[in-house]
Amino acid sequence: MEKYRDGQRELHCVFVNLEKAYDRVPREELWYCMRKSGVAEKYVRVVQDMYERSRTVVKCAVGQTEEFKVEVGLHQGSALSPFLFAIVMDQLSEE
């Protein structure tokens, strides 16, 4: 920043709040970004299959909910999620 200030050049900063970012990745955007990044279609389909079958329950003090489909976000705790998130962020930075 000092180099830009001393050189009288413009500097633009962007701050991105990544809190709960994995939870908010739209699945259709993920498929698009994977394809645009050159991921082979067979791997896109494998990941789609993993995500389209995902279901969960919510546990609370009085019991748990019925099982329901999760339709948005990346899987928490998955070794694949950081890679998928990086693909999405990379594509966002290019557009």
C-alpha atoms as one frame of an Amber mdcrd trajectory, in Angstrom:
protein
   0.000   0.000   0.000   2.858   2.361   0.746   4.265   1.851  -2.746   0.975
   2.939  -4.252   0.641   5.895  -1.907   4.196   7.106  -2.598   3.773   6.638
  -6.332   0.474   8.498  -6.401  -1.182   5.467  -7.958  -4.725   4.343  -7.301
  -5.230   1.327  -5.111  -8.523  -0.548  -4.827  -9.137  -2.957  -1.959 -11.855
  -5.544  -1.667 -12.780  -7.233   1.574 -14.681 -10.483   1.297 -16.530 -11.936
   4.261 -15.979 -15.679   3.974 -17.871 -16.560   7.133 -20.073 -19.543   6.361
 -18.895 -19.355   2.744 -19.055 -23.125   2.251 -22.699 -23.086   3.334 -23.654
 -20.567   0.666 -22.098 -21.891  -2.542 -24.924 -22.391  -5.068 -24.664 -25.868
  -6.543 -25.434 -24.768 -10.111 -22.634 -22.216  -9.820 -20.309 -24.966  -8.612
 -21.064 -27.168 -11.647 -20.573 -24.185 -13.969 -17.237 -23.244 -12.358 -15.961
 -26.820 -12.463 -16.710 -27.058 -16.185 -15.270 -23.612 -16.903 -12.088 -24.585
 -15.019 -11.630 -27.564 -17.304 -12.658 -30.323 -14.890 -13.528 -33.400 -16.947
 -17.274 -33.956 -17.260 -17.044 -37.410 -15.678 -15.661 -35.824 -12.481 -18.300
 -33.090 -12.511 -20.915 -35.859 -12.645 -19.280 -37.769  -9.782 -19.377 -34.672
  -7.569 -22.942 -33.903  -8.671 -23.980 -37.417  -7.692 -22.376 -36.992  -4.252
 -24.169 -33.713  -3.699 -27.566 -34.561  -5.168 -27.908 -37.496  -2.783 -27.008
 -35.490   0.328 -29.603 -35.474   3.080 -29.454 -34.434   6.737 -31.375 -34.138
   9.988 -31.250 -31.401  12.602 -30.930 -32.460  16.226 -32.328 -30.233  18.957
 -33.298 -30.478  22.629 -36.652 -32.135  21.915 -35.485 -34.601  19.282 -34.618
 -34.370  15.637 -36.277 -33.317  12.414 -37.279 -35.585   9.600 -34.542 -36.162
   7.049 -34.423 -33.489   4.334 -32.427 -32.794   1.203 -29.581 -30.260   1.343
 -29.724 -28.171  -1.828 -27.044 -25.515  -1.330 -23.511 -25.359   0.025 -20.456
 -27.561   0.183 -20.124 -30.561   2.481 -18.646 -29.599   5.840 -15.591 -31.640
   6.791 -15.092 -33.126   3.340 -11.530 -33.217   2.018 -12.931 -32.226  -1.378
 -14.684 -29.042  -0.196 -11.607 -26.750  -0.028 -10.716 -27.732  -3.599 -14.268
 -27.100  -4.824 -14.396 -23.762  -2.990 -11.078 -22.743  -4.563 -12.476 -23.520
  -8.034 -15.487 -21.283  -7.400 -13.386 -18.439  -5.960 -10.921 -18.681  -8.849
 -13.705 -18.362 -11.403 -15.275 -15.441  -9.525 -11.946 -13.603  -9.551 -11.594
 -14.095 -13.317 -15.036 -12.770 -14.246
